[in-house]
């Protein structure tokens, strides 16, 4: 097949994240299966307008502020000149509404939709802009197949009016060579809690810091490591200072893959307190290296954590309950060991190779239909 993929960013973009990892892991494997893939996305200062990365041709135009405005013009030209068999449209920000101006088979990939959670992240004016842009999604894309990464997102689409028969679920994979347990790497000497991900307000790391304040009063040697970068970092540092936790909370910023995996292996528990995710890939990655997890009982996260088997869930925003779950894992060695073993078994079910083969099957089925 000759495939055109559409996403806001690619993995080289400084604003790339989990959605980009998901899409490009699949695209690279599609190339290895013999398909021809072009990825169209936004650019940034000093980026190459076009390049090929692991067989995927990447075309960059516009920037993160105007990409949805310039995309239709460039997409029409790409489709006209490229003779593509189908389009993969990845909706993880404002939809591009390609059915309004393109006549091409389209698979709509949705990691998750913002809905009202967008107001947890940005101001009311910009939040309203994004919220309203999501509203016409169902009527515009009616009749096209949707692919999601969790049952929670499938339920969200059904609630919006998408027929369940139009929705397929393909869970994310992981790179087991990178995220592998290593028994020669010990846990940190101090009870250590880890957050790893982008530093955004809706990720709710502020809840984790507040819960950690409660934990520290009972476990004075406990510490918290916050790995990642983002525009909410200064607010988190200010909160940490106001609670007088500077000596116990480490903000590492962006780290290398090797350092990321080391933190995962050595921490006693990884926490994902977000209000909403598409899946919660960090949970599976932590499980895969032998570390248990705690996550908010939020859409997406409740799909990637089996409560009491691979980790623990808590009521989103309940600081006291989060602190209680942290204390359970940090102080109960038998519980932690049982959850770690359950997490290893759970994570072994997921791989990018199997995800890509499922995804390719969906594309083949689309080609067989009129």
NUKEZA-413839 format. One record per residue (C-alpha): residue number from 0; x, y, z. Coordinates in nm, 2 decimals. Example, Ala and Ser with C-alpha at 12.3 -4.5 7.8 and 13.67 -1.06 7.14 Angstrom:
BEGIN
<site><i>0</i><u>1.23</u><v>-0.45</v><w>0.78</w></site>
<site><i>1</i><u>1.37</u><v>-0.11</v><w>0.71</w></site>
END
This chain:
BEGIN
<site><i>0</i><u>0.00</u><v>0.00</v><w>0.00</w></site>
<site><i>1</i><u>0.09</u><v>0.36</v><w>-0.05</w></site>
<site><i>2</i><u>0.00</u><v>0.53</v><w>0.28</w></site>
<site><i>3</i><u>-0.02</u><v>0.90</v><w>0.38</w></site>
<site><i>4</i><u>-0.02</u><v>0.97</v><w>0.76</w></site>
<site><i>5</i><u>-0.12</u><v>1.30</v><w>0.92</w></site>
<site><i>6</i><u>-0.02</u><v>1.41</v><w>1.27</w></site>
<site><i>7</i><u>0.06</u><v>1.75</v><w>1.43</w></site>
<site><i>8</i><u>0.42</u><v>1.65</v><w>1.52</w></site>
<site><i>9</i><u>0.68</u><v>1.39</v><w>1.44</w></site>
<site><i>10</i><u>0.92</u><v>1.24</v><w>1.70</w></site>
<site><i>11</i><u>1.20</u><v>1.48</v><w>1.62</w></site>
<site><i>12</i><u>0.97</u><v>1.78</v><w>1.70</w></site>
<site><i>13</i><u>1.05</u><v>1.92</v><w>2.05</w></site>
<site><i>14</i><u>0.68</u><v>1.90</v><w>2.13</w></site>
<site><i>15</i><u>0.65</u><v>1.53</v><w>2.03</w></site>
<site><i>16</i><u>0.52</u><v>1.29</v><w>2.29</w></site>
<site><i>17</i><u>0.33</u><v>0.97</v><w>2.34</w></site>
<site><i>18</i><u>0.10</u><v>1.01</v><w>2.04</w></site>
<site><i>19</i><u>0.41</u><v>1.05</v><w>1.81</w></site>
<site><i>20</i><u>0.58</u><v>0.74</v><w>1.97</w></site>
<site><i>21</i><u>0.26</u><v>0.54</v><w>1.90</w></site>
<site><i>22</i><u>0.21</u><v>0.64</v><w>1.54</w></site>
<site><i>23</i><u>0.57</u><v>0.62</v><w>1.43</w></site>
<site><i>24</i><u>0.63</u><v>0.28</v><w>1.59</w></site>
<site><i>25</i><u>0.35</u><v>0.16</v><w>1.37</w></site>
<site><i>26</i><u>0.46</u><v>0.35</v><w>1.06</w></site>
<site><i>27</i><u>0.82</u><v>0.22</v><w>1.07</w></site>
<site><i>28</i><u>0.70</u><v>-0.14</v><w>1.09</w></site>
<site><i>29</i><u>0.46</u><v>-0.08</v><w>0.80</w></site>
<site><i>30</i><u>0.76</u><v>0.02</v><w>0.59</w></site>
<site><i>31</i><u>0.94</u><v>-0.29</v><w>0.70</w></site>
<site><i>32</i><u>0.64</u><v>-0.49</v><w>0.58</w></site>
<site><i>33</i><u>0.68</u><v>-0.35</v><w>0.23</w></site>
<site><i>34</i><u>0.45</u><v>-0.05</v><w>0.24</w></site>
<site><i>35</i><u>0.54</u><v>0.30</v><w>0.13</w></site>
<site><i>36</i><u>0.47</u><v>0.56</v><w>0.40</w></site>
<site><i>37</i><u>0.47</u><v>0.94</v><w>0.40</w></site>
<site><i>38</i><u>0.41</u><v>1.14</v><w>0.72</w></site>
<site><i>39</i><u>0.29</u><v>1.50</v><w>0.69</w></site>
<site><i>40</i><u>0.33</u><v>1.71</v><w>1.01</w></site>
<site><i>41</i><u>0.42</u><v>2.06</v><w>1.14</w></site>
<site><i>42</i><u>0.77</u><v>2.19</v><w>1.15</w></site>
<site><i>43</i><u>0.97</u><v>2.40</v><w>1.40</w></site>
<site><i>44</i><u>1.26</u><v>2.65</v><w>1.39</w></site>
<site><i>45</i><u>1.56</u><v>2.51</v><w>1.19</w></site>
<site><i>46</i><u>1.39</u><v>2.18</v><w>1.11</w></site>
<site><i>47</i><u>1.44</u><v>2.00</v><w>0.78</w></site>
<site><i>48</i><u>1.14</u><v>2.05</v><w>0.56</w></site>
<site><i>49</i><u>1.17</u><v>1.70</v><w>0.43</w></site>
<site><i>50</i><u>1.37</u><v>1.39</v><w>0.53</w></site>
<site><i>51</i><u>1.35</u><v>1.01</v><w>0.55</w></site>
<site><i>52</i><u>1.37</u><v>0.85</v><w>0.89</w></site>
<site><i>53</i><u>1.39</u><v>0.47</v><w>0.91</w></site>
<site><i>54</i><u>1.21</u><v>0.44</v><w>0.58</w></site>
<site><i>55</i><u>0.93</u><v>0.69</v><w>0.65</w></site>
<site><i>56</i><u>0.93</u><v>1.00</v><w>0.43</w></site>
<site><i>57</i><u>0.85</u><v>1.30</v><w>0.66</w></site>
<site><i>58</i><u>0.72</u><v>1.62</v><w>0.51</w></site>
<site><i>59</i><u>0.70</u><v>1.92</v><w>0.74</w></site>
<site><i>60</i><u>0.51</u><v>2.25</v><w>0.67</w></site>
<site><i>61</i><u>0.39</u><v>2.53</v><w>0.90</w></site>
<site><i>62</i><u>0.44</u><v>2.52</v><w>1.27</w></site>
<site><i>63</i><u>0.25</u><v>2.43</v><w>1.59</w></site>
<site><i>64</i><u>0.05</u><v>2.75</v><w>1.58</w></site>
<site><i>65</i><u>-0.07</u><v>2.75</v><w>1.22</w></site>
<site><i>66</i><u>-0.05</u><v>2.39</v><w>1.11</w></site>
<site><i>67</i><u>-0.42</u><v>2.32</v><w>1.11</w></site>
<site><i>68</i><u>-0.47</u><v>2.63</v><w>0.89</w></site>
<site><i>69</i><u>-0.20</u><v>2.55</v><w>0.63</w></site>
<site><i>70</i><u>-0.25</u><v>2.17</v><w>0.63</w></site>
<site><i>71</i><u>-0.55</u><v>2.16</v><w>0.39</w></site>
<site><i>72</i><u>-0.36</u><v>2.33</v><w>0.11</w></site>
<site><i>73</i><u>-0.06</u><v>2.10</v><w>0.13</w></site>
<site><i>74</i><u>-0.27</u><v>1.79</v><w>0.19</w></site>
<site><i>75</i><u>-0.47</u><v>1.85</v><w>-0.13</w></site>
<site><i>76</i><u>-0.15</u><v>1.88</v><w>-0.32</w></site>
<site><i>77</i><u>0.01</u><v>1.57</v><w>-0.16</w></site>
<site><i>78</i><u>-0.30</u><v>1.36</v><w>-0.23</w></site>
<site><i>79</i><u>-0.33</u><v>1.48</v><w>-0.59</w></site>
<site><i>80</i><u>0.04</u><v>1.41</v><w>-0.67</w></site>
<site><i>81</i><u>0.10</u><v>1.11</v><w>-0.44</w></site>
<site><i>82</i><u>-0.16</u><v>0.86</v><w>-0.57</w></site>
<site><i>83</i><u>-0.20</u><v>0.73</v><w>-0.21</w></site>
<site><i>84</i><u>-0.42</u><v>0.43</v><w>-0.13</w></site>
<site><i>85</i><u>-0.53</u><v>0.56</v><w>0.21</w></site>
<site><i>86</i><u>-0.49</u><v>0.83</v><w>0.48</w></site>
<site><i>87</i><u>-0.42</u><v>0.77</v><w>0.85</w></site>
<site><i>88</i><u>-0.54</u><v>1.08</v><w>1.03</w></site>
<site><i>89</i><u>-0.41</u><v>1.09</v><w>1.39</w></site>
<site><i>90</i><u>-0.64</u><v>1.32</v><w>1.60</w></site>
<site><i>91</i><u>-0.46</u><v>1.41</v><w>1.93</w></site>
<site><i>92</i><u>-0.51</u><v>1.78</v><w>1.92</w></site>
<site><i>93</i><u>-0.76</u><v>1.98</v><w>1.70</w></site>
<site><i>94</i><u>-0.90</u><v>1.76</v><w>1.42</w></site>
<site><i>95</i><u>-0.80</u><v>1.84</v><w>1.07</w></site>
<site><i>96</i><u>-1.15</u><v>1.75</v><w>0.93</w></site>
<site><i>97</i><u>-1.00</u><v>1.60</v><w>0.61</w></site>
<site><i>98</i><u>-1.34</u><v>1.46</v><w>0.49</w></site>
<site><i>99</i><u>-1.44</u><v>1.82</v><w>0.41</w></site>
<site><i>100</i><u>-1.17</u><v>1.86</v><w>0.14</w></site>
<site><i>101</i><u>-1.01</u><v>1.52</v><w>0.06</w></site>
<site><i>102</i><u>-1.16</u><v>1.22</v><w>-0.12</w></site>
<site><i>103</i><u>-0.95</u><v>0.93</v><w>0.01</w></site>
<site><i>104</i><u>-1.00</u><v>0.62</v><w>0.22</w></site>
<site><i>105</i><u>-0.93</u><v>0.74</v><w>0.58</w></site>
<site><i>106</i><u>-0.86</u><v>0.56</v><w>0.91</w></site>
<site><i>107</i><u>-0.92</u><v>0.80</v><w>1.20</w></site>
<site><i>108</i><u>-0.67</u><v>0.72</v><w>1.48</w></site>
<site><i>109</i><u>-0.77</u><v>0.87</v><w>1.82</w></site>
<site><i>110</i><u>-0.54</u><v>0.83</v><w>2.12</w></site>
<site><i>111</i><u>-0.79</u><v>1.03</v><w>2.33</w></site>
<site><i>112</i><u>-1.00</u><v>1.34</v><w>2.30</w></site>
<site><i>113</i><u>-0.98</u><v>1.63</v><w>2.54</w></site>
<site><i>114</i><u>-1.35</u><v>1.73</v><w>2.58</w></site>
<site><i>115</i><u>-1.39</u><v>1.94</v><w>2.90</w></site>
<site><i>116</i><u>-1.05</u><v>1.83</v><w>3.04</w></site>
<site><i>117</i><u>-0.89</u><v>2.09</v><w>2.81</w></site>
<site><i>118</i><u>-1.00</u><v>2.35</v><w>3.06</w></site>
<site><i>119</i><u>-0.78</u><v>2.19</v><w>3.33</w></site>
<site><i>120</i><u>-0.48</u><v>2.27</v><w>3.11</w></site>
<site><i>121</i><u>-0.53</u><v>2.61</v><w>2.95</w></site>
<site><i>122</i><u>-0.73</u><v>2.93</v><w>2.99</w></site>
<site><i>123</i><u>-1.10</u><v>2.95</v><w>2.91</w></site>
<site><i>124</i><u>-1.06</u><v>3.13</v><w>2.58</w></site>
<site><i>125</i><u>-0.81</u><v>2.89</v><w>2.42</w></site>
<site><i>126</i><u>-0.98</u><v>2.60</v><w>2.59</w></site>
<site><i>127</i><u>-1.32</u><v>2.70</v><w>2.44</w></site>
<site><i>128</i><u>-1.15</u><v>2.72</v><w>2.10</w></site>
<site><i>129</i><u>-1.02</u><v>2.36</v><w>2.12</w></site>
<site><i>130</i><u>-1.34</u><v>2.23</v><w>2.28</w></site>
<site><i>131</i><u>-1.56</u><v>2.38</v><w>2.00</w></site>
<site><i>132</i><u>-1.32</u><v>2.24</v><w>1.74</w></site>
<site><i>133</i><u>-1.38</u><v>1.89</v><w>1.87</w></site>
<site><i>134</i><u>-1.76</u><v>1.92</v><w>1.86</w></site>
<site><i>135</i><u>-1.82</u><v>1.85</v><w>1.49</w></site>
<site><i>136</i><u>-1.60</u><v>1.54</v><w>1.49</w></site>
<site><i>137</i><u>-1.87</u><v>1.28</v><w>1.47</w></site>
<site><i>138</i><u>-2.08</u><v>1.42</v><w>1.19</w></site>
<site><i>139</i><u>-1.78</u><v>1.52</v><w>0.98</w></site>
<site><i>140</i><u>-1.61</u><v>1.17</v><w>1.01</w></site>
<site><i>141</i><u>-1.94</u><v>0.97</v><w>1.00</w></site>
<site><i>142</i><u>-1.90</u><v>0.64</v><w>0.82</w></site>
<site><i>143</i><u>-1.52</u><v>0.63</v><w>0.85</w></site>
<site><i>144</i><u>-1.35</u><v>0.37</v><w>1.07</w></site>
<site><i>145</i><u>-1.19</u><v>0.48</v><w>1.39</w></site>
<site><i>146</i><u>-0.90</u><v>0.31</v><w>1.57</w></site>
<site><i>147</i><u>-0.83</u><v>0.38</v><w>1.94</w></site>
<site><i>148</i><u>-0.57</u><v>0.26</v><w>2.19</w></site>
<site><i>149</i><u>-0.80</u><v>0.18</v><w>2.48</w></site>
<site><i>150</i><u>-1.15</u><v>0.08</v><w>2.57</w></site>
<site><i>151</i><u>-1.20</u><v>0.41</v><w>2.75</w></site>
<site><i>152</i><u>-1.15</u><v>0.60</v><w>2.43</w></site>
<site><i>153</i><u>-1.38</u><v>0.37</v><w>2.25</w></site>
<site><i>154</i><u>-1.65</u><v>0.43</v><w>2.51</w></site>
<site><i>155</i><u>-1.59</u><v>0.81</v><w>2.48</w></site>
<site><i>156</i><u>-1.65</u><v>0.79</v><w>2.10</w></site>
<site><i>157</i><u>-1.96</u><v>0.57</v><w>2.14</w></site>
<site><i>158</i><u>-2.10</u><v>0.83</v><w>2.39</w></site>
<site><i>159</i><u>-2.04</u><v>1.10</v><w>2.13</w></site>
<site><i>160</i><u>-2.24</u><v>0.90</v><w>1.87</w></site>
<site><i>161</i><u>-1.98</u><v>0.69</v><w>1.68</w></site>
<site><i>162</i><u>-2.12</u><v>0.34</v><w>1.62</w></site>
<site><i>163</i><u>-1.93</u><v>0.08</v><w>1.81</w></site>
<site><i>164</i><u>-1.90</u><v>-0.13</v><w>1.50</w></site>
<site><i>165</i><u>-1.69</u><v>0.15</v><w>1.34</w></site>
<site><i>166</i><u>-1.43</u><v>0.14</v><w>1.62</w></site>
<site><i>167</i><u>-1.14</u><v>-0.09</v><w>1.66</w></site>
<site><i>168</i><u>-0.90</u><v>-0.11</v><w>1.95</w></site>
<site><i>169</i><u>-0.53</u><v>-0.18</v><w>1.91</w></site>
<site><i>170</i><u>-0.33</u><v>-0.14</v><w>2.23</w></site>
<site><i>171</i><u>0.01</u><v>0.03</v><w>2.24</w></site>
<site><i>172</i><u>0.32</u><v>-0.19</v><w>2.24</w></site>
<site><i>173</i><u>0.65</u><v>-0.15</v><w>2.41</w></site>
<site><i>174</i><u>1.01</u><v>-0.21</v><w>2.31</w></site>
<site><i>175</i><u>1.10</u><v>-0.51</v><w>2.53</w></site>
<site><i>176</i><u>1.47</u><v>-0.49</v><w>2.46</w></site>
<site><i>177</i><u>1.47</u><v>-0.14</v><w>2.61</w></site>
<site><i>178</i><u>1.22</u><v>-0.19</v><w>2.88</w></site>
<site><i>179</i><u>1.35</u><v>-0.51</v><w>3.03</w></site>
<site><i>180</i><u>1.41</u><v>-0.61</v><w>3.39</w></site>
<site><i>181</i><u>1.76</u><v>-0.63</v><w>3.52</w></site>
<site><i>182</i><u>1.81</u><v>-0.81</v><w>3.85</w></site>
<site><i>183</i><u>2.17</u><v>-0.67</v><w>3.88</w></site>
<site><i>184</i><u>2.02</u><v>-0.31</v><w>3.92</w></site>
<site><i>185</i><u>1.91</u><v>-0.26</v><w>4.28</w></site>
<site><i>186</i><u>1.63</u><v>-0.03</v><w>4.40</w></site>
<site><i>187</i><u>1.74</u><v>0.30</v><w>4.55</w></site>
<site><i>188</i><u>1.84</u><v>0.28</v><w>4.92</w></site>
<site><i>189</i><u>1.57</u><v>0.54</v><w>5.01</w></site>
<site><i>190</i><u>1.20</u><v>0.47</v><w>4.94</w></site>
<site><i>191</i><u>1.17</u><v>0.64</v><w>4.60</w></site>
<site><i>192</i><u>0.86</u><v>0.75</v><w>4.41</w></site>
<site><i>193</i><u>0.89</u><v>0.83</v><w>4.04</w></site>
<site><i>194</i><u>0.69</u><v>1.05</v><w>3.80</w></site>
<site><i>195</i><u>0.80</u><v>1.03</v><w>3.44</w></site>
<site><i>196</i><u>0.63</u><v>1.22</v><w>3.16</w></site>
<site><i>197</i><u>0.55</u><v>1.57</v><w>3.02</w></site>
<site><i>198</i><u>0.51</u><v>1.84</v><w>3.28</w></site>
<site><i>199</i><u>0.16</u><v>1.97</v><w>3.20</w></site>
<site><i>200</i><u>-0.11</u><v>2.09</v><w>3.44</w></site>
<site><i>201</i><u>-0.36</u><v>1.82</v><w>3.34</w></site>
<site><i>202</i><u>-0.10</u><v>1.55</v><w>3.42</w></site>
<site><i>203</i><u>-0.17</u><v>1.66</v><w>3.79</w></site>
<site><i>204</i><u>0.18</u><v>1.61</v><w>3.92</w></site>
<site><i>205</i><u>0.08</u><v>1.87</v><w>4.18</w></site>
<site><i>206</i><u>-0.14</u><v>1.61</v><w>4.34</w></site>
<site><i>207</i><u>0.15</u><v>1.37</v><w>4.37</w></site>
<site><i>208</i><u>0.36</u><v>1.64</v><w>4.53</w></site>
<site><i>209</i><u>0.09</u><v>1.71</v><w>4.78</w></site>
<site><i>210</i><u>0.05</u><v>1.34</v><w>4.86</w></site>
<site><i>211</i><u>0.43</u><v>1.31</v><w>4.89</w></site>
<site><i>212</i><u>0.41</u><v>1.58</v><w>5.16</w></site>
<site><i>213</i><u>0.19</u><v>1.35</v><w>5.36</w></site>
<site><i>214</i><u>0.41</u><v>1.05</v><w>5.30</w></site>
<site><i>215</i><u>0.72</u><v>1.24</v><w>5.41</w></site>
<site><i>216</i><u>0.57</u><v>1.31</v><w>5.75</w></site>
<site><i>217</i><u>0.55</u><v>0.93</v><w>5.80</w></site>
<site><i>218</i><u>0.86</u><v>0.83</v><w>5.60</w></site>
<site><i>219</i><u>1.12</u><v>1.11</v><w>5.65</w></site>
<site><i>220</i><u>1.37</u><v>0.94</v><w>5.42</w></site>
<site><i>221</i><u>1.13</u><v>0.90</v><w>5.13</w></site>
<site><i>222</i><u>1.21</u><v>1.10</v><w>4.81</w></site>
<site><i>223</i><u>1.03</u><v>1.19</v><w>4.49</w></site>
<site><i>224</i><u>1.19</u><v>1.21</v><w>4.14</w></site>
<site><i>225</i><u>1.01</u><v>1.41</v><w>3.87</w></site>
<site><i>226</i><u>1.15</u><v>1.33</v><w>3.52</w></site>
<site><i>227</i><u>1.04</u><v>1.54</v><w>3.23</w></site>
<site><i>228</i><u>1.00</u><v>1.89</v><w>3.09</w></site>
<site><i>229</i><u>0.70</u><v>2.11</v><w>3.02</w></site>
<site><i>230</i><u>0.54</u><v>2.45</v><w>3.08</w></site>
<site><i>231</i><u>0.40</u><v>2.36</v><w>3.42</w></site>
<site><i>232</i><u>0.75</u><v>2.29</v><w>3.57</w></site>
<site><i>233</i><u>0.79</u><v>2.63</v><w>3.74</w></site>
<site><i>234</i><u>0.45</u><v>2.59</v><w>3.92</w></site>
<site><i>235</i><u>0.55</u><v>2.25</v><w>4.05</w></site>
<site><i>236</i><u>0.88</u><v>2.39</v><w>4.18</w></site>
<site><i>237</i><u>0.70</u><v>2.67</v><w>4.35</w></site>
<site><i>238</i><u>0.46</u><v>2.42</v><w>4.52</w></site>
<site><i>239</i><u>0.76</u><v>2.21</v><w>4.63</w></site>
<site><i>240</i><u>0.92</u><v>2.52</v><w>4.78</w></site>
<site><i>241</i><u>0.60</u><v>2.62</v><w>4.96</w></site>
<site><i>242</i><u>0.58</u><v>2.28</v><w>5.12</w></site>
<site><i>243</i><u>0.95</u><v>2.29</v><w>5.21</w></site>
<site><i>244</i><u>1.02</u><v>1.97</v><w>5.02</w></site>
<site><i>245</i><u>1.32</u><v>2.09</v><w>4.81</w></site>
<site><i>246</i><u>1.56</u><v>1.86</v><w>4.98</w></site>
<site><i>247</i><u>1.34</u><v>1.55</v><w>4.90</w></site>
<site><i>248</i><u>1.21</u><v>1.63</v><w>4.55</w></site>
<site><i>249</i><u>1.44</u><v>1.61</v><w>4.25</w></site>
<site><i>250</i><u>1.34</u><v>1.77</v><w>3.91</w></site>
<site><i>251</i><u>1.56</u><v>1.61</v><w>3.65</w></site>
<site><i>252</i><u>1.42</u><v>1.78</v><w>3.34</w></site>
<site><i>253</i><u>1.46</u><v>1.58</v><w>3.01</w></site>
<site><i>254</i><u>1.69</u><v>1.28</v><w>3.04</w></site>
<site><i>255</i><u>1.84</u><v>1.02</v><w>2.80</w></site>
<site><i>256</i><u>1.66</u><v>0.69</v><w>2.74</w></site>
<site><i>257</i><u>1.93</u><v>0.51</v><w>2.94</w></site>
<site><i>258</i><u>1.87</u><v>0.74</v><w>3.24</w></site>
<site><i>259</i><u>1.49</u><v>0.71</v><w>3.21</w></site>
<site><i>260</i><u>1.51</u><v>0.33</v><w>3.22</w></site>
<site><i>261</i><u>1.75</u><v>0.34</v><w>3.51</w></site>
<site><i>262</i><u>1.51</u><v>0.56</v><w>3.71</w></site>
<site><i>263</i><u>1.23</u><v>0.32</v><w>3.63</w></site>
<site><i>264</i><u>1.42</u><v>0.02</v><w>3.74</w></site>
<site><i>265</i><u>1.55</u><v>0.17</v><w>4.06</w></site>
<site><i>266</i><u>1.24</u><v>0.34</v><w>4.19</w></site>
<site><i>267</i><u>1.00</u><v>0.16</v><w>4.42</w></site>
<site><i>268</i><u>0.69</u><v>0.29</v><w>4.25</w></site>
<site><i>269</i><u>0.60</u><v>0.49</v><w>3.95</w></site>
<site><i>270</i><u>0.30</u><v>0.72</v><w>3.97</w></site>
<site><i>271</i><u>0.07</u><v>0.86</v><w>3.69</w></site>
<site><i>272</i><u>-0.18</u><v>1.10</v><w>3.84</w></site>
<site><i>273</i><u>-0.33</u><v>1.24</v><w>3.52</w></site>
<site><i>274</i><u>-0.69</u><v>1.33</v><w>3.47</w></site>
<site><i>275</i><u>-0.71</u><v>1.16</v><w>3.13</w></site>
<site><i>276</i><u>-0.48</u><v>0.96</v><w>2.90</w></site>
<site><i>277</i><u>-0.53</u><v>0.76</v><w>2.59</w></site>
<site><i>278</i><u>-0.37</u><v>0.45</v><w>2.75</w></site>
<site><i>279</i><u>-0.09</u><v>0.52</v><w>3.00</w></site>
<site><i>280</i><u>0.21</u><v>0.38</v><w>2.82</w></site>
<site><i>281</i><u>0.44</u><v>0.47</v><w>3.11</w></site>
<site><i>282</i><u>0.25</u><v>0.23</v><w>3.33</w></site>
<site><i>283</i><u>0.33</u><v>-0.06</v><w>3.10</w></site>
<site><i>284</i><u>0.69</u><v>0.05</v><w>3.06</w></site>
<site><i>285</i><u>0.74</u><v>0.06</v><w>3.44</w></site>
<site><i>286</i><u>0.58</u><v>-0.28</v><w>3.48</w></site>
<site><i>287</i><u>0.80</u><v>-0.42</v><w>3.21</w></site>
<site><i>288</i><u>1.12</u><v>-0.33</v><w>3.39</w></site>
<site><i>289</i><u>0.99</u><v>-0.47</v><w>3.72</w></site>
<site><i>290</i><u>0.84</u><v>-0.16</v><w>3.90</w></site>
<site><i>291</i><u>0.49</u><v>-0.14</v><w>4.02</w></site>
<site><i>292</i><u>0.26</u><v>0.16</v><w>3.95</w></site>
<site><i>293</i><u>0.00</u><v>0.37</v><w>4.11</w></site>
<site><i>294</i><u>-0.24</u><v>0.56</v><w>3.87</w></site>
<site><i>295</i><u>-0.55</u><v>0.77</v><w>3.90</w></site>
<site><i>296</i><u>-0.87</u><v>0.59</v><w>3.82</w></site>
<site><i>297</i><u>-0.90</u><v>0.80</v><w>3.50</w></site>
<site><i>298</i><u>-1.00</u><v>0.72</v><w>3.14</w></site>
<site><i>299</i><u>-0.71</u><v>0.54</v><w>2.98</w></site>
<site><i>300</i><u>-0.51</u><v>0.48</v><w>3.30</w></site>
<site><i>301</i><u>-0.77</u><v>0.24</v><w>3.43</w></site>
<site><i>302</i><u>-0.72</u><v>0.04</v><w>3.11</w></site>
<site><i>303</i><u>-0.34</u><v>0.01</v><w>3.15</w></site>
<site><i>304</i><u>-0.34</u><v>-0.08</v><w>3.52</w></site>
<site><i>305</i><u>-0.51</u><v>-0.39</v><w>3.67</w></site>
<site><i>306</i><u>-0.60</u><v>-0.27</v><w>4.02</w></site>
<site><i>307</i><u>-0.45</u><v>-0.50</v><w>4.28</w></site>
<site><i>308</i><u>-0.27</u><v>-0.71</v><w>4.02</w></site>
<site><i>309</i><u>-0.02</u><v>-0.49</v><w>3.83</w></site>
<site><i>310</i><u>-0.05</u><v>-0.18</v><w>4.05</w></site>
<site><i>311</i><u>-0.30</u><v>0.03</v><w>4.24</w></site>
<site><i>312</i><u>-0.57</u><v>0.28</v><w>4.13</w></site>
<site><i>313</i><u>-0.69</u><v>0.57</v><w>4.34</w></site>
<site><i>314</i><u>-0.97</u><v>0.82</v><w>4.30</w></site>
<site><i>315</i><u>-0.85</u><v>1.10</v><w>4.08</w></site>
<site><i>316</i><u>-0.78</u><v>1.41</v><w>4.28</w></site>
<site><i>317</i><u>-0.80</u><v>1.23</v><w>4.62</w></site>
<site><i>318</i><u>-0.47</u><v>1.34</v><w>4.78</w></site>
<site><i>319</i><u>-0.52</u><v>1.14</v><w>5.10</w></site>
<site><i>320</i><u>-0.60</u><v>0.82</v><w>4.91</w></site>
<site><i>321</i><u>-0.30</u><v>0.86</v><w>4.69</w></site>
<site><i>322</i><u>-0.08</u><v>0.91</v><w>5.00</w></site>
<site><i>323</i><u>-0.23</u><v>0.60</v><w>5.15</w></site>
<site><i>324</i><u>-0.16</u><v>0.39</v><w>4.84</w></site>
<site><i>325</i><u>0.20</u><v>0.52</v><w>4.83</w></site>
<site><i>326</i><u>0.25</u><v>0.42</v><w>5.19</w></site>
<site><i>327</i><u>0.12</u><v>0.07</v><w>5.12</w></site>
<site><i>328</i><u>0.37</u><v>0.00</v><w>4.85</w></site>
<site><i>329</i><u>0.66</u><v>0.17</v><w>5.02</w></site>
<site><i>330</i><u>0.62</u><v>-0.01</v><w>5.35</w></site>
<site><i>331</i><u>0.47</u><v>-0.35</v><w>5.25</w></site>
<site><i>332</i><u>0.75</u><v>-0.55</v><w>5.07</w></site>
<site><i>333</i><u>0.53</u><v>-0.85</v><w>5.01</w></site>
<site><i>334</i><u>0.26</u><v>-0.64</v><w>4.84</w></site>
<site><i>335</i><u>0.52</u><v>-0.46</v><w>4.63</w></site>
<site><i>336</i><u>0.68</u><v>-0.79</v><w>4.52</w></site>
<site><i>337</i><u>0.34</u><v>-0.94</v><w>4.43</w></site>
<site><i>338</i><u>0.25</u><v>-0.63</v><w>4.22</w></site>
<site><i>339</i><u>0.59</u><v>-0.63</v><w>4.05</w></site>
<site><i>340</i><u>0.55</u><v>-0.99</v><w>3.94</w></site>
<site><i>341</i><u>0.19</u><v>-0.93</v><w>3.82</w></site>
<site><i>342</i><u>0.32</u><v>-0.62</v><w>3.63</w></site>
<site><i>343</i><u>0.59</u><v>-0.83</v><w>3.45</w></site>
<site><i>344</i><u>0.33</u><v>-1.08</v><w>3.34</w></site>
<site><i>345</i><u>0.09</u><v>-0.81</v><w>3.22</w></site>
<site><i>346</i><u>0.36</u><v>-0.61</v><w>3.03</w></site>
<site><i>347</i><u>0.47</u><v>-0.92</v><w>2.85</w></site>
<site><i>348</i><u>0.14</u><v>-0.92</v><w>2.66</w></site>
<site><i>349</i><u>0.23</u><v>-0.60</v><w>2.47</w></site>
<site><i>350</i><u>0.47</u><v>-0.55</v><w>2.18</w></site>
<site><i>351</i><u>0.49</u><v>-0.30</v><w>1.89</w></site>
<site><i>352</i><u>0.53</u><v>-0.59</v><w>1.65</w></site>
<site><i>353</i><u>0.20</u><v>-0.74</v><w>1.74</w></site>
<site><i>354</i><u>0.03</u><v>-0.40</v><w>1.75</w></site>
<site><i>355</i><u>0.17</u><v>-0.32</v><w>1.40</w></site>
<site><i>356</i><u>0.04</u><v>-0.65</v><w>1.26</w></site>
<site><i>357</i><u>-0.31</u><v>-0.58</v><w>1.40</w></site>
<site><i>358</i><u>-0.29</u><v>-0.23</v><w>1.25</w></site>
<site><i>359</i><u>-0.19</u><v>-0.36</v><w>0.91</w></site>
<site><i>360</i><u>-0.48</u><v>-0.60</v><w>0.92</w></site>
<site><i>361</i><u>-0.72</u><v>-0.30</v><w>0.97</w></site>
<site><i>362</i><u>-0.56</u><v>-0.12</v><w>0.67</w></site>
<site><i>363</i><u>-0.59</u><v>-0.43</v><w>0.45</w></site>
<site><i>364</i><u>-0.96</u><v>-0.47</v><w>0.54</w></site>
<site><i>365</i><u>-1.01</u><v>-0.10</v><w>0.44</w></site>
<site><i>366</i><u>-0.85</u><v>-0.17</v><w>0.10</w></site>
<site><i>367</i><u>-1.09</u><v>-0.47</v><w>0.05</w></site>
<site><i>368</i><u>-1.40</u><v>-0.25</v><w>0.10</w></site>
<site><i>369</i><u>-1.54</u><v>-0.01</v><w>-0.14</w></site>
END
